[in-house]
Amino acid sequence: MKFKKTELENGTRISEREFDIPGFISAVANLITALHLAGII
């Protein structure tokens, strides 16, 4: 969770994480989970 906050605060860290495959998959999984909990999916 701490990494998420720093990524949101610093755009450079987000772009760096996008090239990190495990981090990217984790971000996508978290997004899908959030959408599922919101009842969108």
C-alpha distance matrix in Angstrom:
0.0 3.8 5.4 5.1 6.6 9.0 10.0 10.9 12.7 14.5 16.3 17.5 14.3 13.9 17.5 17.1 14.3 16.7 19.1 16.9 17.9 15.3 12.5 14.5 15.2 11.7 11.1 14.5 13.9 10.9 13.4 16.2 14.5 13.8 17.5 18.8 17.5 19.0 22.2 22.7 23.0
3.8 0.0 3.8 5.4 5.3 6.5 8.7 10.2 10.9 12.5 15.0 15.8 12.6 13.3 16.8 16.1 14.0 16.9 19.1 17.1 18.8 16.6 13.5 15.9 17.3 14.0 13.3 16.9 16.9 14.1 16.2 19.4 18.1 17.2 20.7 22.3 21.0 22.2 25.6 25.9 26.3
5.4 3.8 0.0 3.8 5.4 5.2 6.1 8.6 9.9 10.4 12.4 12.8 9.3 9.9 13.3 12.4 10.2 13.3 15.4 13.4 15.4 13.5 10.2 12.6 14.5 11.7 10.9 14.7 15.2 13.0 14.9 18.1 17.5 17.0 20.1 22.0 21.3 22.5 25.6 25.4 25.6
5.1 5.4 3.8 0.0 3.8 5.5 5.1 6.2 8.6 9.9 11.3 12.8 9.7 9.0 12.7 12.8 10.4 12.6 15.5 14.0 15.5 14.0 10.4 11.7 13.5 10.7 8.9 12.4 13.2 10.5 11.8 15.3 14.9 13.8 16.8 19.0 18.4 19.1 22.3 22.0 22.5
6.6 5.3 5.4 3.8 0.0 3.8 5.4 5.2 6.2 8.6 11.0 12.8 10.4 10.4 14.2 14.6 12.9 15.3 18.2 17.1 19.0 17.6 14.0 15.2 17.3 14.5 12.4 15.8 16.7 13.7 14.6 18.2 17.6 15.8 18.8 21.2 20.2 20.5 24.0 23.8 24.7
9.0 6.5 5.2 5.5 3.8 0.0 3.8 5.5 5.0 6.0 8.9 9.9 7.5 8.7 12.2 12.1 11.2 14.0 16.5 15.6 18.1 17.2 13.6 15.1 17.7 15.4 13.5 17.0 18.4 15.9 16.8 20.4 20.3 18.9 21.6 24.2 23.4 23.8 27.1 26.6 27.4
10.0 8.7 6.1 5.1 5.4 3.8 0.0 3.8 5.5 5.2 6.5 7.8 5.3 5.1 8.8 9.3 8.2 10.5 13.3 12.9 15.3 14.9 11.2 12.0 14.9 13.1 10.8 14.1 16.0 13.9 14.3 18.0 18.5 17.2 19.6 22.3 22.1 22.4 25.5 24.5 25.1
10.9 10.2 8.6 6.2 5.2 5.5 3.8 0.0 3.8 5.6 6.6 9.4 8.2 7.1 10.6 12.2 11.2 12.7 15.9 16.0 18.0 17.6 13.9 14.0 16.6 14.8 11.8 14.7 16.6 14.1 13.8 17.6 18.0 16.1 18.2 21.3 20.8 20.5 23.8 22.8 23.9
12.7 10.9 9.9 8.6 6.2 5.0 5.5 3.8 0.0 3.8 6.5 9.1 8.5 8.9 12.0 13.3 13.2 15.1 18.0 18.1 20.6 20.4 16.6 17.1 20.0 18.2 15.4 18.4 20.3 17.7 17.5 21.4 21.7 19.6 21.8 24.9 24.2 23.8 27.1 26.2 27.6
14.5 12.5 10.4 9.9 8.6 6.0 5.2 5.6 3.8 0.0 3.8 5.4 5.6 6.8 9.2 10.3 11.1 13.1 15.4 16.0 18.9 19.2 15.5 16.0 19.3 18.1 15.5 18.5 20.8 18.8 18.6 22.4 23.1 21.5 23.5 26.6 26.4 26.1 29.2 28.0 29.0
16.3 15.0 12.4 11.3 11.0 8.9 6.5 6.6 6.5 3.8 0.0 3.8 5.4 5.1 6.5 8.7 9.9 10.9 13.4 14.7 17.5 18.4 14.9 14.5 18.1 17.5 14.6 17.0 19.9 18.3 17.6 21.2 22.6 21.1 22.5 25.8 26.1 25.6 28.5 26.8 27.6
17.5 15.8 12.8 12.8 12.8 9.9 7.8 9.4 9.1 5.4 3.8 0.0 3.8 5.4 5.2 6.3 8.6 10.1 11.6 13.1 16.3 17.5 14.4 14.4 18.1 17.9 15.6 18.2 21.0 19.9 19.6 23.1 24.5 23.4 25.1 28.1 28.6 28.4 31.2 29.5 29.9
14.3 12.6 9.3 9.7 10.4 7.5 5.3 8.2 8.5 5.6 5.4 3.8 0.0 3.8 5.5 5.0 6.0 8.6 10.3 10.7 14.0 14.5 11.3 12.0 15.6 14.8 13.0 16.0 18.4 17.2 17.6 21.0 22.0 21.3 23.3 26.0 26.4 26.6 29.4 28.1 28.3
13.9 13.3 9.9 9.0 10.4 8.7 5.1 7.1 8.9 6.8 5.1 5.4 3.8 0.0 3.8 5.4 5.1 6.3 9.1 9.9 12.5 13.3 9.9 9.6 13.1 12.7 10.3 12.8 15.6 14.6 14.4 17.8 19.2 18.4 20.1 22.9 23.6 23.6 26.3 24.7 24.9
17.5 16.8 13.3 12.7 14.2 12.2 8.8 10.6 12.0 9.2 6.5 5.2 5.5 3.8 0.0 3.8 5.5 5.2 7.1 9.3 12.0 13.8 11.1 10.2 13.9 14.5 12.3 14.2 17.4 17.1 16.6 19.6 21.6 21.1 22.3 25.1 26.2 26.2 28.5 26.5 26.5
17.1 16.1 12.4 12.8 14.6 12.1 9.3 12.2 13.3 10.3 8.7 6.3 5.0 5.4 3.8 0.0 3.8 5.4 5.7 7.0 10.5 12.1 9.7 9.9 13.6 14.1 12.8 15.1 17.8 17.7 18.0 20.9 22.5 22.4 24.0 26.5 27.5 28.0 30.4 28.6 28.3
14.3 14.0 10.2 10.4 12.9 11.2 8.2 11.2 13.2 11.1 9.9 8.6 6.0 5.1 5.5 3.8 0.0 3.8 5.3 4.9 7.9 8.9 6.0 6.5 10.1 10.3 9.2 11.8 14.2 14.2 14.9 17.6 19.0 19.2 21.0 23.2 24.2 25.0 27.3 25.8 25.3
16.7 16.9 13.3 12.6 15.3 14.0 10.5 12.7 15.1 13.1 10.9 10.1 8.6 6.3 5.2 5.4 3.8 0.0 3.8 5.4 7.1 9.2 7.1 5.4 9.1 10.4 9.0 10.4 13.4 14.0 13.9 16.4 18.4 18.8 19.9 22.2 23.7 24.3 26.2 24.2 23.6
19.1 19.1 15.4 15.5 18.2 16.5 13.3 15.9 18.0 15.4 13.4 11.6 10.3 9.1 7.1 5.7 5.3 3.8 0.0 3.8 6.0 9.0 8.2 7.2 10.4 12.3 11.8 13.0 15.7 16.9 17.2 19.2 21.2 22.0 23.1 25.2 26.8 27.6 29.4 27.4 26.4
16.9 17.1 13.4 14.0 17.1 15.6 12.9 16.0 18.1 16.0 14.7 13.1 10.7 9.9 9.3 7.0 4.9 5.4 3.8 0.0 3.8 5.8 5.3 6.0 8.6 9.9 10.4 12.2 14.1 15.2 16.4 18.3 19.8 20.9 22.5 24.1 25.6 26.8 28.6 27.1 25.9
17.9 18.8 15.4 15.5 19.0 18.1 15.3 18.0 20.6 18.9 17.5 16.3 14.0 12.5 12.0 10.5 7.9 7.1 6.0 3.8 0.0 3.8 5.4 5.0 6.1 8.5 9.8 10.5 12.1 14.1 15.2 16.4 18.1 19.8 21.0 22.3 24.1 25.6 27.0 25.4 23.8
15.3 16.6 13.5 14.0 17.6 17.2 14.9 17.6 20.4 19.2 18.4 17.5 14.5 13.3 13.8 12.1 8.9 9.2 9.0 5.8 3.8 0.0 3.8 5.5 5.2 6.1 8.6 9.9 10.4 12.2 14.2 15.3 16.2 18.2 20.0 20.8 22.3 24.2 25.7 24.7 22.9
12.5 13.5 10.2 10.4 14.0 13.6 11.2 13.9 16.6 15.5 14.9 14.4 11.3 9.9 11.1 9.7 6.0 7.1 8.2 5.3 5.4 3.8 0.0 3.8 5.5 5.0 6.2 8.7 9.8 10.4 12.3 14.3 15.1 16.4 18.4 19.8 20.9 22.4 24.4 23.4 22.2
14.5 15.9 12.6 11.7 15.2 15.1 12.0 14.0 17.1 16.0 14.5 14.4 12.0 9.6 10.2 9.9 6.5 5.4 7.2 6.0 5.0 5.5 3.8 0.0 3.8 5.4 5.1 6.2 8.6 9.8 10.6 12.4 14.1 15.3 16.6 18.3 19.9 21.1 22.7 21.2 20.0
15.2 17.3 14.5 13.5 17.3 17.7 14.9 16.6 20.0 19.3 18.1 18.1 15.6 13.1 13.9 13.6 10.1 9.1 10.4 8.6 6.1 5.2 5.5 3.8 0.0 3.8 5.4 5.1 6.1 8.5 9.8 10.5 12.1 14.1 15.3 16.3 18.2 19.8 21.0 19.7 18.0
11.7 14.0 11.7 10.7 14.5 15.4 13.1 14.8 18.2 18.1 17.5 17.9 14.8 12.7 14.5 14.1 10.3 10.4 12.3 9.9 8.5 6.1 5.0 5.4 3.8 0.0 3.8 5.5 5.0 6.1 8.6 9.9 10.4 12.2 14.2 15.1 16.3 18.2 19.9 19.2 17.8
11.1 13.3 10.9 8.9 12.4 13.5 10.8 11.8 15.4 15.5 14.6 15.6 13.0 10.3 12.3 12.8 9.2 9.0 11.8 10.4 9.8 8.6 6.2 5.1 5.4 3.8 0.0 3.8 5.4 5.1 6.2 8.7 9.8 10.5 12.4 14.1 15.3 16.5 18.5 17.4 16.6
14.5 16.9 14.7 12.4 15.8 17.0 14.1 14.7 18.4 18.5 17.0 18.2 16.0 12.8 14.2 15.1 11.8 10.4 13.0 12.2 10.5 9.9 8.7 6.2 5.1 5.5 3.8 0.0 3.8 5.4 5.0 6.2 8.5 9.8 10.6 12.2 14.2 15.2 16.6 15.0 13.8
13.9 16.9 15.2 13.2 16.7 18.4 16.0 16.6 20.3 20.8 19.9 21.0 18.4 15.6 17.4 17.8 14.2 13.4 15.7 14.1 12.1 10.4 9.8 8.6 6.1 5.0 5.4 3.8 0.0 3.8 5.4 5.1 6.1 8.6 9.9 10.4 12.2 14.1 15.3 14.5 12.8
10.9 14.1 13.0 10.5 13.7 15.9 13.9 14.1 17.7 18.8 18.3 19.9 17.2 14.6 17.1 17.7 14.2 14.0 16.9 15.2 14.1 12.2 10.4 9.8 8.5 6.1 5.1 5.4 3.8 0.0 3.8 5.5 5.0 6.1 8.6 9.7 10.4 12.2 14.2 13.9 13.1
13.4 16.2 14.9 11.8 14.6 16.8 14.3 13.8 17.5 18.6 17.6 19.6 17.6 14.4 16.6 18.0 14.9 13.9 17.2 16.4 15.2 14.2 12.3 10.6 9.8 8.6 6.2 5.0 5.4 3.8 0.0 3.8 5.4 5.1 6.2 8.5 9.9 10.5 12.5 11.3 11.0
16.2 19.4 18.1 15.3 18.2 20.4 18.0 17.6 21.4 22.4 21.2 23.1 21.0 17.8 19.6 20.9 17.6 16.4 19.2 18.3 16.4 15.3 14.3 12.4 10.5 9.9 8.7 6.2 5.1 5.5 3.8 0.0 3.8 5.4 5.1 6.0 8.6 9.7 10.6 9.4 8.0
14.5 18.1 17.5 14.9 17.6 20.3 18.5 18.0 21.7 23.1 22.6 24.5 22.0 19.2 21.6 22.5 19.0 18.4 21.2 19.8 18.1 16.2 15.1 14.1 12.1 10.4 9.8 8.5 6.1 5.0 5.4 3.8 0.0 3.8 5.5 5.0 6.1 8.5 9.8 10.1 9.0
13.8 17.2 17.0 13.8 15.8 18.9 17.2 16.1 19.6 21.5 21.1 23.4 21.3 18.4 21.1 22.4 19.2 18.8 22.0 20.9 19.8 18.2 16.4 15.3 14.1 12.2 10.5 9.8 8.6 6.1 5.1 5.4 3.8 0.0 3.8 5.4 5.2 6.1 8.7 8.9 9.4
17.5 20.7 20.1 16.8 18.8 21.6 19.6 18.2 21.8 23.5 22.5 25.1 23.3 20.1 22.3 24.0 21.0 19.9 23.1 22.5 21.0 20.0 18.4 16.6 15.3 14.2 12.4 10.6 9.9 8.6 6.2 5.1 5.5 3.8 0.0 3.8 5.5 5.0 6.3 5.4 6.1
18.8 22.3 22.0 19.0 21.2 24.2 22.3 21.3 24.9 26.6 25.8 28.1 26.0 22.9 25.1 26.5 23.2 22.2 25.2 24.1 22.3 20.8 19.8 18.3 16.3 15.1 14.1 12.2 10.4 9.7 8.5 6.0 5.0 5.4 3.8 0.0 3.8 5.3 5.1 5.8 4.9
17.5 21.0 21.3 18.4 20.2 23.4 22.1 20.8 24.2 26.4 26.1 28.6 26.4 23.6 26.2 27.5 24.2 23.7 26.8 25.6 24.1 22.3 20.9 19.9 18.2 16.3 15.3 14.2 12.2 10.4 9.9 8.6 6.1 5.2 5.5 3.8 0.0 3.8 5.3 7.7 8.2
19.0 22.2 22.5 19.1 20.5 23.8 22.4 20.5 23.8 26.1 25.6 28.4 26.6 23.6 26.2 28.0 25.0 24.3 27.6 26.8 25.6 24.2 22.4 21.1 19.8 18.2 16.5 15.2 14.1 12.2 10.5 9.7 8.5 6.1 5.0 5.3 3.8 0.0 3.8 5.6 7.9
22.2 25.6 25.6 22.3 24.0 27.1 25.5 23.8 27.1 29.2 28.5 31.2 29.4 26.3 28.5 30.4 27.3 26.2 29.4 28.6 27.0 25.7 24.4 22.7 21.0 19.9 18.5 16.6 15.3 14.2 12.5 10.6 9.8 8.7 6.3 5.1 5.3 3.8 0.0 3.8 5.6
22.7 25.9 25.4 22.0 23.8 26.6 24.5 22.8 26.2 28.0 26.8 29.5 28.1 24.7 26.5 28.6 25.8 24.2 27.4 27.1 25.4 24.7 23.4 21.2 19.7 19.2 17.4 15.0 14.5 13.9 11.3 9.4 10.1 8.9 5.4 5.8 7.7 5.6 3.8 0.0 3.8
23.0 26.3 25.6 22.5 24.7 27.4 25.1 23.9 27.6 29.0 27.6 29.9 28.3 24.9 26.5 28.3 25.3 23.6 26.4 25.9 23.8 22.9 22.2 20.0 18.0 17.8 16.6 13.8 12.8 13.1 11.0 8.0 9.0 9.4 6.1 4.9 8.2 7.9 5.6 3.8 0.0
